[in-house]
Amino acid sequence: MKKFRCGDVVPGCTRAFHGTEADVLTQVAGHARADHGLPDVPAELVGRVLAAMVDA
């Protein structure tokens, strides 16, 4: 299991996600679209999210 805090990549965001790596990436993509206005998640951002994920 993994966890990720959006604020580790987007300062000021308080959302956090837990699950398998794939689950977290899916949740983060939805959050990026709905709350940060990103219709597509750039590969660079995916890399930053993966780098900031830690074991739950």
Secondary structure by P-SEA (a helix, b strand, c coil): cbbbbcccccccccccccccaaaaaaaaaaaaacccccccccaaaaaaaaaacccc
